[in-house]
């Protein structure tokens, strides 16, 4: 039966090629545009969810209130991590990322300035999930003068040769490579290129007045995070009030779920560019509208041609066909059209992916298509456009009476006119709204590019003074 339905659907498409091409064009444009948006949305909501403990990891930020100002730092003090684990049994573990100063690293004749090398505690791989490609990583986080590289950095210095046991030098420091891990996924709010042990630094490093380390806490399942967040504010009284109290400065800690940092954080100084949950909602709604518009367009064209297919239905019923096989026949045609359009859409997706990456500021590849969200969306598109979009034409056309049709009463396809009018109004309303919103966004972006900044931007550069020696030389630099 399925074979017969498929053959009949193909024959109908070939016989009415103009009508089929028009439908394919509309469906392909709608589906391909929706798929681009779905890939973007799927990537945005996937940030940091690859960690096995993602739902139990929280970043510690500090809300600072001064007499004349207030702000939030996405960092904590250097002693905070070990101390909070010691003082509160609710905290299972902690890890700190301490930035290395920007420095020149060398291996033989290769040398590069590195900005994303960090020191970290030995608990790093107990909290976060990173795949180890070569060697082992535990010793590097326990012992000084050892280092873990990401795959990108290992290839940068050592090419195809095995980096394990080889050394990188930076000034008078030498680090032995003990392990290589996969590159930090692009859907990470925090990325690094190499990790060395915190034990490379002095044991007594900084005090409760020194902020500057990214600190993450791991909690047991079922922990009441809000209650603990309130409870740990007493650390200010215990450790910080003697330092900040005389200056009328208060500090409150904030626990941020790592899975929400990318879309919800509005704090300055994030290590990677953040997104916005509002854009996720907007693009998700636009993607749904695009699919619905494509489905409505197909329904309009199908019902508008009802008169031309009425005789076919009448003859099929005269020779004994029942309504159910007719419904299945029309549904098979719509599903086949949808699948073909989907194939064309995927081809367009592959061809235009580099252009889309430039527009979105991303680095998507073909693996993005295999995302569970994208696969489920493709199934949903087939269901919405192929089955739901084809259901009304199927039920409408299959109900024609053979006697009425053969007498020639249906000649202009006037049946279902009201429903088609409703669909057309909805289709045009949604389209106009989307066009107006696009024009507004375009004009806003154009204004941002051309607006007067209040100063002459030519010959203006920015310099980062990374240490006290450079800061002291600022008058000379100036």
Order of alpha helices (4+ residues) and beta strands (2+ residues): alpha-alpha-beta-beta-beta-alpha-beta-beta-beta-beta-alpha-beta-alpha-beta-alpha-beta-beta-beta-beta-alpha-alpha-beta-alpha-alpha-alpha-alpha-alpha-alpha-alpha-alpha-alpha-alpha
